[in-house]
Amino acid sequence: MKKYLNFICFSFLVFNGANAQGLLRKQEQSFTRQDTLRGSITKERAWWDVKNYHLDIKVNPLDSTISGSNTIKYQVVQEYKTMQIDLQNPMEIYKVVQDGKVLKYKREGNAFFVELVASQKPGLIKELTVFYGGKPKVAVNPPWDGGITWKKDSNGNPFIASSCQGLGASVWWPNKDHMYDEVDNMLISVNVPKNLVNVSNGRLKSVKQLKDGTKTYNWYVSNPINNYGVNINIGDYVSFSEKYKGEKGDLDCSYYVLRENLAKAKIQFKEVPRMLKAFEHWFGPYPFYEDSYKLVEAPYLGMEHQSCVTYGNDFKNGYRGRDLSGTGWGMKFDFIIIHESGHEWFANNITYKDIADMWIHESFTNYSESLFVEYYYGKDAGFEYVRGIRKGIQNDIPIIGKYGVNQEGSGDMYNKGGNMLHTLRQIVNDDAKWRTILRGLNSTFYHQTVTTEQIEGYLSQQVGIDLNPFFNQYLRDIRIPTLEYYFKDNKLGYRWTNCVPDFNMAVKVTLNDKEEWIKPKTEWNTMSVTVENQKFEIDKNFYVAGFNITE
């Protein structure tokens, strides 16, 4: 039997049903009450809608502490009197105050349950202030294993930053730490030693000099923002800026880097206008004109903090100087600037409600890399790039994680997810329509938190096909769909195997040097051919495998 593979993969297995189920059983996990408190919409969260935060903190590099308060303005949705506020060990809440009264609370791990005494009638706008402090978790391997990074630059100055996706913003400040409820707007006040600068999200409203010689930077975010997107960046920063003439007018772009890297940044950050031009073409207007765009040097690789993208790619093209696709096209752009900025559309504009649906952030943003390449270097280059990253696909566990327990799925949400979308583009088979769909996603779900079902439903509607089997195959299964085919008696037989029961994706093939579309199902189908054993090739832009069972 001859095997035809339609992709490249360093560690590749074609799983049959039994193998897939066995592997899935191995991946089963047990979860704790803490996982549920972190990952679900508890009744202590559901009754109130957060409207505004004023995070007012002091960051002390000498002892690696953060202390201060968060004033939470919220609207009552349902009458209830217990509020869940999240803050992770070893941080402590010292006091909670509402209407001048100190409130009682109980701590259960990383969740604090505050007992309110004032009336909480539906429709009321209320606020309370949480006072807290301590030494937050130190980031072990940021941004993947995050927290706060405490480093020093080459001149011995403190170089500090937050990164907390997955782990949660409550690792360093108290909030409603669930993605479903984004705060509408936010004031971030950060007090630092006088020789340092703090850069956070939104626009800088003021810098106040205090009598003790410290400075407080006040940043205001006017758009909804997810919790992990809120950040602090503290260092001996210098800055420069420019205006980008975009689809919604002038976009203020500001760049903050360590003093020693200013010259390099002025060259490397020319990538930003190129990024904006390409992504506004594909995805629509940058979603946060009101809050500007900032690129900020950080003491780790980088992260998609909203309107305050962090950067640590050593001022090099590629991924720290490497081409992840192995095609050469990955060295044509700075991976961190392009990828992390792509998240402004998919992560910050459109945000998952539950981290189990993290593919919505990462699959589209992974695919944005190839769209950037395509915009500047042509369609063939973009297609080659996305096919090149297939070698990183593991097919280990499903892309979608378990809901309600703060669990993300497989890392395949990046490379496999990008190739899933590239495959979907082939099905659409209309580049103008595909672009309209991508832009439509960002307008339809503008500044919203969403579920996989919403995104799947939108795509099915726009494509005009029931894509449920397609997404079940690529998001919820680990097998690679395999097109079996044979030639016999002037017939070509074909079917899908290694797939979910109702998988029925149309696929483009070359038959005797002529492109054809066939519509296999899981049962054998046949079509007439003029010559036995004709040349048969599956379009390489579909992420599938193929077997010729006649050889």
C-alpha positions as CSV (number, residue, x, y, z in Angstrom):
1,M,0.0,0.0,0.0
2,K,1.4,3.3,-1.0
3,K,0.9,6.2,1.4
4,Y,0.6,9.8,0.1
5,L,1.0,12.5,2.8
6,N,-0.3,16.0,2.1
7,F,1.8,17.7,4.8
8,I,5.1,17.6,6.6
9,C,5.3,16.6,10.3
10,F,8.4,15.7,12.3
11,S,6.4,13.6,14.8
12,F,3.4,12.2,13.0
13,L,1.0,9.4,13.6
14,V,-2.2,8.6,11.8
15,F,-4.5,7.5,14.5
16,N,-7.3,5.0,14.0
17,G,-10.3,5.2,16.2
18,A,-9.1,2.9,18.9
19,N,-5.7,4.6,19.2
20,A,-7.3,8.0,19.4
21,Q,-9.7,7.0,22.1
22,G,-6.8,5.4,24.1
23,L,-4.8,8.6,23.8
24,L,-7.7,10.7,24.9
25,R,-8.2,8.6,28.0
26,K,-4.6,9.1,28.9
27,Q,-5.1,12.8,28.6
28,E,-8.1,12.8,31.1
29,Q,-7.4,15.0,34.1
30,S,-9.0,15.4,37.5
31,F,-9.9,18.9,38.6
32,T,-10.3,20.5,42.0
33,R,-12.8,22.9,43.4
34,Q,-10.1,25.6,42.9
35,D,-10.2,24.9,39.2
36,T,-14.0,25.3,39.2
37,L,-13.8,28.5,41.2
38,R,-11.3,29.9,38.8
39,G,-12.8,28.6,35.5
40,S,-16.6,28.8,35.9
41,I,-19.2,31.5,36.1
42,T,-20.1,30.9,39.8
43,K,-23.2,32.4,41.3
44,E,-20.9,34.8,43.2
45,R,-19.8,36.1,39.9
46,A,-22.9,35.9,37.8
47,W,-25.0,38.5,39.7
48,W,-22.8,41.5,38.9
49,D,-21.5,43.1,35.8
50,V,-18.1,44.9,36.1
51,K,-18.1,48.4,34.6
52,N,-14.9,50.1,35.7
53,Y,-11.7,49.3,37.6
54,H,-9.4,51.8,39.2
55,L,-6.2,49.9,39.9
56,D,-4.1,52.1,42.1
57,I,-0.8,50.4,43.1
58,K,2.8,50.9,44.2
59,V,5.5,48.6,42.7
60,N,8.6,48.3,44.9
61,P,11.5,46.8,43.1
62,L,13.6,46.7,46.3
63,D,11.5,43.9,47.9
64,S,9.5,42.7,44.8
65,T,6.2,43.7,46.3
66,I,3.0,45.2,44.9
67,S,0.5,47.0,47.2
68,G,-2.5,49.2,46.8
69,S,-6.2,49.0,45.9
70,N,-8.7,48.2,43.2
71,T,-11.9,50.2,43.2
72,I,-14.6,48.1,41.4
73,K,-17.6,49.8,39.9
74,Y,-20.3,47.3,38.9
75,Q,-24.0,47.0,38.0
76,V,-26.2,44.6,39.8
77,V,-27.8,42.1,37.5
78,Q,-29.5,39.9,40.1
79,E,-30.1,40.5,43.7
80,Y,-27.4,38.7,45.7
81,K,-25.0,39.7,48.5
82,T,-21.9,37.5,48.2
83,M,-19.2,38.7,45.7
84,Q,-16.3,36.6,44.5
85,I,-13.1,38.5,44.2
86,D,-10.0,36.6,43.0
87,L,-6.5,37.1,44.2
88,Q,-3.9,34.4,44.1
89,N,-1.5,33.2,46.9
90,P,0.7,34.6,48.3
91,M,-1.0,37.9,47.7
92,E,-3.4,39.0,50.5
93,I,-6.5,41.2,50.7
94,Y,-6.3,43.4,53.7
95,K,-9.6,45.2,53.6
96,V,-12.8,45.6,51.5
97,V,-14.8,48.8,51.9
98,Q,-18.2,49.7,50.5
99,D,-20.2,52.9,51.4
100,G,-17.6,53.6,54.2
101,K,-18.2,50.2,55.8
102,V,-15.5,47.5,56.2
103,L,-17.0,44.3,54.9
104,K,-16.4,40.7,56.1
105,Y,-15.0,38.1,53.7
106,K,-13.8,34.5,53.7
107,R,-10.9,33.2,51.7
108,E,-11.0,29.8,49.9
109,G,-7.7,29.4,48.2
110,N,-7.5,32.0,45.5
111,A,-11.1,33.1,45.9
112,F,-12.4,35.7,48.4
113,F,-16.1,35.7,49.2
114,V,-17.1,39.2,50.3
115,E,-20.3,39.6,52.3
116,L,-22.1,42.8,51.3
117,V,-24.5,44.6,53.6
118,A,-25.9,47.4,51.4
119,S,-28.9,46.8,49.1
120,Q,-28.0,45.1,45.9
121,K,-31.1,45.7,43.8
122,P,-30.9,44.9,40.0
123,G,-30.0,47.9,37.9
124,L,-28.1,49.7,40.7
125,I,-24.5,50.9,40.0
126,K,-22.4,50.3,43.0
127,E,-18.7,50.3,43.9
128,L,-16.4,48.9,46.5
129,T,-12.6,49.1,47.1
130,V,-10.3,46.2,47.7
131,F,-7.0,46.9,49.5
132,Y,-4.3,44.3,49.0
133,G,-0.6,43.6,48.8
134,G,2.3,41.1,48.9
135,K,4.9,39.5,46.8
136,P,3.2,38.2,43.7
137,K,4.3,34.9,42.0
138,V,7.5,35.3,40.1
139,A,7.2,34.4,36.5
140,V,9.1,31.1,35.9
141,N,9.0,31.0,32.1
142,P,7.1,34.0,30.8
143,P,4.8,34.4,29.1
144,W,3.9,30.7,29.2
145,D,4.4,30.3,33.0
146,G,3.8,33.8,34.0
147,G,3.5,36.2,36.9
148,I,5.8,39.2,37.5
149,T,9.3,39.3,36.0
150,W,11.8,41.2,38.1
151,K,15.0,41.7,36.2
152,K,17.6,44.4,35.6
153,D,18.9,46.0,32.4
154,S,22.5,46.2,31.5
155,N,22.9,49.4,33.5
156,G,21.6,47.8,36.7
157,N,18.1,49.5,36.5
158,P,15.0,47.5,37.4
159,F,13.2,46.0,34.5
160,I,9.8,44.7,35.5
161,A,6.8,43.3,33.7
162,S,3.6,41.3,34.1
163,S,2.4,38.4,32.0
164,C,-0.4,36.2,33.1
165,Q,-2.6,34.6,30.4
166,G,-4.1,31.3,31.6
167,L,-2.6,31.8,35.1
168,G,-4.9,34.8,35.5
169,A,-4.6,38.5,36.3
170,S,-5.4,37.7,39.9
171,V,-1.8,36.6,40.2
172,W,-1.0,40.3,40.8
173,W,-4.2,42.3,41.3
174,P,-7.7,41.5,42.7
175,N,-10.6,41.3,40.2
176,K,-13.3,39.2,38.7
177,D,-10.9,36.8,37.1
178,H,-13.0,35.2,34.4
179,M,-12.9,36.1,30.8
180,Y,-16.7,36.2,30.2
181,D,-17.0,39.7,31.8
182,E,-14.7,42.4,30.4
183,V,-14.5,45.7,32.2
184,D,-15.9,48.5,30.1
185,N,-13.0,50.9,30.9
186,M,-10.2,51.2,33.4
187,L,-7.8,53.6,35.1
188,I,-4.4,52.1,35.9
189,S,-2.3,54.1,38.4
190,V,1.2,52.8,39.0
191,N,3.6,54.3,41.5
192,V,7.3,53.7,40.8
193,P,10.7,55.0,41.8
194,K,11.5,58.4,40.3
195,N,14.2,57.1,37.9
196,L,11.8,54.6,36.2
197,V,8.8,54.8,33.8
198,N,5.7,52.7,33.9
199,V,3.9,51.8,30.7
200,S,0.4,50.3,30.8
201,N,-2.6,50.0,28.6
202,G,-4.5,52.9,26.9
203,R,-3.4,56.5,27.0
204,L,-1.2,58.3,29.5
205,K,-3.3,60.9,31.2
206,S,-0.8,62.3,33.7
207,V,2.4,61.7,35.6
208,K,2.3,62.9,39.2
209,Q,5.4,63.6,41.2
210,L,5.0,62.7,44.9
211,K,6.7,64.2,47.9
212,D,8.6,61.0,48.6
213,G,10.3,61.3,45.3
214,T,8.3,58.6,43.5
215,K,6.1,59.1,40.4
216,T,2.6,57.8,39.6
217,Y,1.7,57.1,36.0
218,N,-2.0,57.2,35.2
219,W,-3.1,55.3,32.2
220,Y,-6.7,55.3,31.0
221,V,-8.3,52.5,28.9
222,S,-11.5,53.6,27.2
223,N,-12.4,50.3,25.5
224,P,-13.4,47.0,27.1
225,I,-10.3,45.0,28.1
226,N,-9.8,41.4,29.2
227,N,-8.1,40.8,32.5
228,Y,-4.9,39.2,31.3
229,G,-4.5,42.0,28.8
230,V,-3.9,44.5,31.6
231,N,-0.2,45.0,32.2
232,I,2.6,46.9,33.8
233,N,6.0,47.5,32.2
234,I,8.6,49.3,34.3
235,G,12.1,50.3,33.3
236,D,14.4,53.0,32.2
237,Y,12.4,53.6,29.1
238,V,12.8,56.2,26.4
239,S,10.1,56.6,23.7
240,F,9.4,57.8,20.2
241,S,6.1,57.9,18.2
242,E,4.5,58.3,14.9
243,K,1.0,58.5,13.4
244,Y,-0.3,55.8,11.1
245,K,-2.9,56.9,8.6
246,G,-5.3,54.0,8.8
247,E,-8.9,53.1,7.9
248,K,-10.3,55.1,10.8
249,G,-7.9,58.1,10.4
250,D,-4.7,58.8,12.4
251,L,-3.7,56.1,14.8
252,D,-1.2,57.2,17.4
253,C,1.7,54.6,17.6
254,S,4.1,54.9,20.5
255,Y,7.2,52.8,21.2
256,Y,8.9,52.3,24.6
257,V,12.3,50.7,24.8
258,L,15.3,50.6,27.1
259,R,17.6,53.6,26.6
260,E,20.3,51.3,25.3
261,N,18.2,49.9,22.5
262,L,16.7,53.1,21.0
263,A,18.7,53.0,17.8
264,K,17.9,49.4,17.1
265,A,14.2,49.9,17.9
266,K,14.0,52.8,15.5
267,I,15.0,50.4,12.7
268,Q,13.2,47.3,13.8
269,F,9.9,48.9,14.7
270,K,9.4,50.1,11.1
271,E,7.6,46.7,11.0
272,V,4.6,48.2,12.8
273,P,3.2,50.3,9.9
274,R,3.7,47.3,7.6
275,M,1.8,45.1,10.1
276,L,-1.1,47.7,10.4
277,K,-1.4,48.0,6.7
278,A,-1.6,44.3,6.1
279,F,-3.9,43.5,9.0
280,E,-6.3,46.4,8.4
281,H,-6.6,45.0,4.9
282,W,-7.4,41.5,6.0
283,F,-9.2,42.0,9.3
284,G,-10.6,45.6,9.2
285,P,-9.7,48.7,11.2
286,Y,-7.4,48.3,14.2
287,P,-9.9,47.8,17.0
288,F,-8.6,50.4,19.6
289,Y,-7.9,53.7,17.9
290,E,-9.2,55.5,21.0
291,D,-6.5,53.8,23.1
292,S,-3.7,54.1,20.6
293,Y,-1.1,51.3,19.7
294,K,2.0,50.8,21.8
295,L,4.9,48.4,21.4
296,V,6.9,48.1,24.6
297,E,10.2,46.3,25.2
298,A,9.8,43.6,27.9
299,P,12.2,41.3,29.8
300,Y,10.6,38.2,28.1
301,L,9.6,37.2,24.6
302,G,6.4,39.1,24.3
303,M,2.6,39.1,24.8
304,E,-0.6,40.6,23.3
305,H,-1.5,43.1,26.0
306,Q,-4.3,45.2,24.6
307,S,-3.0,48.5,23.1
308,C,0.3,47.8,24.9
309,V,1.9,44.9,23.0
310,T,5.1,43.7,24.7
311,Y,8.2,42.8,22.8
312,G,11.4,40.8,23.5
313,N,12.5,39.4,20.2
314,D,16.0,40.8,20.3
315,F,15.3,43.3,17.5
316,K,15.6,40.4,15.0
317,N,13.5,39.0,12.2
318,G,12.0,35.5,12.6
319,Y,11.4,34.0,16.0
320,R,14.6,35.2,17.8
321,G,16.4,34.8,14.5
322,R,14.8,31.5,13.4
323,D,12.3,30.7,10.7
324,L,9.6,28.5,12.3
325,S,8.3,27.5,8.9
326,G,11.6,26.4,7.5
327,T,10.6,28.0,4.2
328,G,12.7,31.2,4.3
329,W,9.5,33.4,4.5
330,G,9.6,33.5,8.3
331,M,12.8,35.6,8.1
332,K,11.0,38.3,6.2
333,F,9.3,39.7,9.3
334,D,9.7,40.1,13.0
335,F,7.6,37.2,14.4
336,I,6.7,38.9,17.8
337,I,5.6,42.2,16.2
338,I,3.4,40.4,13.7
339,H,2.0,37.6,15.8
340,E,1.4,39.5,19.1
341,S,-0.1,42.5,17.2
342,G,-2.4,40.1,15.3
343,H,-3.9,39.4,18.6
344,E,-5.3,42.9,18.8
345,W,-8.0,41.6,16.4
346,F,-8.2,38.0,17.6
347,A,-7.8,38.0,21.5
348,N,-8.4,41.6,22.4
349,N,-11.2,42.6,20.0
350,I,-12.7,39.1,19.8
351,T,-12.1,37.3,23.1
352,Y,-12.9,33.8,24.3
353,K,-15.3,33.5,27.2
354,D,-13.6,30.3,28.4
355,I,-9.9,29.4,27.9
356,A,-11.0,26.1,26.5
357,D,-11.8,28.1,23.3
358,M,-8.3,29.6,23.2
359,W,-8.1,28.5,19.5
360,I,-10.2,31.5,18.6
361,H,-7.2,33.6,19.7
362,E,-4.3,31.5,18.5
363,S,-5.5,29.8,15.3
364,F,-6.6,33.0,13.7
365,T,-3.4,34.8,14.9
366,N,-1.2,32.0,13.7
367,Y,-2.9,32.2,10.3
368,S,-2.4,36.0,10.3
369,E,1.4,35.4,9.9
370,S,0.8,33.8,6.5
371,L,-1.6,36.5,5.6
372,F,1.1,39.1,6.4
373,V,3.5,37.2,4.1
374,E,0.9,36.9,1.4
375,Y,0.1,40.7,1.5
376,Y,3.7,41.6,0.9
377,Y,5.3,38.7,-0.9
378,G,2.4,37.1,-2.8
379,K,-0.1,34.3,-2.4
380,D,2.3,31.5,-3.2
381,A,4.6,32.7,-0.4
382,G,1.9,32.9,2.1
383,F,0.6,29.5,1.2
384,E,4.2,28.1,1.4
385,Y,4.6,29.6,4.9
386,V,1.5,28.1,6.4
387,R,2.3,24.7,5.0
388,G,5.8,25.0,6.4
389,I,4.6,25.3,10.0
390,R,2.8,21.9,9.8
391,K,6.0,20.3,11.0
392,G,5.3,21.6,14.5
393,I,1.9,19.8,14.7
394,Q,1.7,17.1,17.4
395,N,-1.9,15.8,17.1
396,D,-1.7,14.8,20.8
397,I,-4.9,16.1,22.4
398,P,-7.9,18.0,21.0
399,I,-7.5,21.7,20.3
400,I,-10.5,22.5,22.5
401,G,-10.0,22.1,26.2
402,K,-12.4,21.2,29.0
403,Y,-14.9,24.0,29.9
404,G,-15.4,25.5,33.3
405,V,-12.1,24.6,34.9
406,N,-9.7,27.1,33.2
407,Q,-8.1,24.5,31.0
408,E,-6.7,25.2,27.5
409,G,-6.5,22.6,24.9
410,S,-3.6,21.4,22.8
411,G,-0.8,23.6,21.6
412,D,-1.9,22.5,18.2
413,M,-4.3,25.5,18.4
414,Y,-1.4,27.4,16.8
415,N,0.0,25.5,13.8
416,K,-2.9,23.0,13.3
417,G,-5.4,25.7,13.9
418,G,-3.8,27.9,11.3
419,N,-3.8,25.1,8.8
420,M,-7.4,24.3,9.6
421,L,-8.3,27.9,8.6
422,H,-6.1,27.7,5.5
423,T,-8.0,24.5,4.6
424,L,-11.3,26.3,5.1
425,R,-10.1,29.0,2.8
426,Q,-9.6,26.4,0.1
427,I,-13.2,25.3,0.6
428,V,-14.5,28.9,0.3
429,N,-12.4,29.1,-3.0
430,D,-13.0,32.8,-3.3
431,D,-10.3,35.1,-1.9
432,A,-12.5,38.2,-1.9
433,K,-15.2,36.3,0.0
434,W,-12.6,35.0,2.4
435,R,-11.4,38.5,3.2
436,T,-15.0,39.6,3.7
437,I,-15.5,36.8,6.2
438,L,-12.4,37.7,8.2
439,R,-13.3,41.4,8.3
440,G,-16.9,40.4,9.1
441,L,-15.8,38.4,12.2
442,N,-14.1,41.5,13.6
443,S,-17.2,43.7,12.9
444,T,-19.8,41.2,14.0
445,F,-18.1,40.4,17.3
446,Y,-16.5,43.8,17.8
447,H,-15.3,44.1,21.4
448,Q,-17.2,40.9,22.5
449,T,-16.4,37.8,24.4
450,V,-17.5,34.7,22.4
451,T,-17.8,30.9,22.3
452,T,-16.6,28.4,19.8
453,E,-20.3,27.8,18.8
454,Q,-20.7,31.5,17.9
455,I,-17.6,31.5,15.7
456,E,-18.5,28.1,14.1
457,G,-22.1,29.3,13.5
458,Y,-20.9,32.6,11.9
459,L,-18.5,30.8,9.6
460,S,-21.0,28.1,8.6
461,Q,-23.5,30.9,7.7
462,Q,-21.0,32.9,5.7
463,V,-19.5,30.0,3.9
464,G,-23.0,28.5,3.2
465,I,-22.0,25.0,4.4
466,D,-22.7,23.2,7.6
467,L,-19.2,23.2,9.0
468,N,-20.0,21.2,12.2
469,P,-18.3,18.0,10.9
470,F,-15.3,20.1,9.7
471,F,-14.8,21.7,13.2
472,N,-15.5,18.4,15.0
473,Q,-12.7,16.8,13.0
474,Y,-10.1,19.5,13.4
475,L,-10.9,21.0,16.9
476,R,-12.3,18.0,18.8
477,D,-10.5,15.1,17.3
478,I,-6.8,14.3,17.0
479,R,-6.9,12.2,13.8
480,I,-5.9,13.6,10.4
481,P,-8.6,12.9,7.9
482,T,-7.4,10.5,5.2
483,L,-8.6,10.3,1.7
484,E,-8.5,6.7,0.5
485,Y,-8.8,6.1,-3.2
486,Y,-8.3,3.5,-5.9
487,F,-8.6,3.0,-9.7
488,K,-10.4,0.0,-11.1
489,D,-12.4,-0.7,-14.3
490,N,-12.2,2.9,-15.4
491,K,-13.5,4.0,-12.1
492,L,-12.0,6.2,-9.4
493,G,-13.2,5.2,-5.9
494,Y,-12.7,7.5,-2.9
495,R,-13.8,8.0,0.7
496,W,-12.8,9.7,3.9
497,T,-11.4,7.5,6.7
498,N,-9.7,8.2,10.0
499,C,-12.3,10.9,10.7
500,V,-15.5,11.7,12.6
501,P,-18.6,9.8,11.3
502,D,-20.2,12.5,9.2
503,F,-17.0,14.1,7.8
504,N,-17.8,15.2,4.3
505,M,-15.4,17.9,3.3
506,A,-15.0,18.7,-0.4
507,V,-11.5,18.6,-1.6
508,K,-9.6,19.7,-4.7
509,V,-7.5,17.1,-6.5
510,T,-5.5,16.9,-9.7
511,L,-6.6,14.1,-11.9
512,N,-4.5,13.5,-15.0
513,D,-3.1,17.1,-14.8
514,K,-6.6,18.5,-14.5
515,E,-8.0,20.1,-11.4
516,E,-11.2,18.6,-10.1
517,W,-13.4,19.0,-7.0
518,I,-14.7,15.8,-5.4
519,K,-17.0,15.4,-2.5
520,P,-16.0,12.3,-0.5
521,K,-18.0,11.0,2.4
522,T,-17.2,8.1,4.7
523,E,-18.8,5.7,2.3
524,W,-17.2,4.8,-1.0
525,N,-18.2,6.9,-4.0
526,T,-17.0,6.5,-7.6
527,M,-16.5,8.5,-10.7
528,S,-15.7,7.5,-14.3
529,V,-12.2,8.0,-15.6
530,T,-10.8,7.4,-19.0
531,V,-7.5,5.7,-18.2
532,E,-6.6,3.3,-15.4
533,N,-4.1,4.5,-12.7
534,Q,-4.2,8.1,-13.7
535,K,-2.1,10.6,-11.9
536,F,-3.9,11.6,-8.7
537,E,-2.8,14.3,-6.3
538,I,-4.6,16.0,-3.4
539,D,-4.2,19.8,-3.3
540,K,-1.4,20.4,-0.8
541,N,-3.2,23.3,0.8
542,F,-5.7,20.9,2.4
543,Y,-4.4,19.6,5.8
544,V,-5.3,15.9,5.1
545,A,-3.5,12.7,4.2
546,G,-4.1,10.3,1.3
547,F,-3.8,6.6,0.6
548,N,-3.8,4.9,-2.8
549,I,-5.1,1.4,-1.9
550,T,-4.5,0.0,-5.4
551,E,-0.7,0.1,-5.0
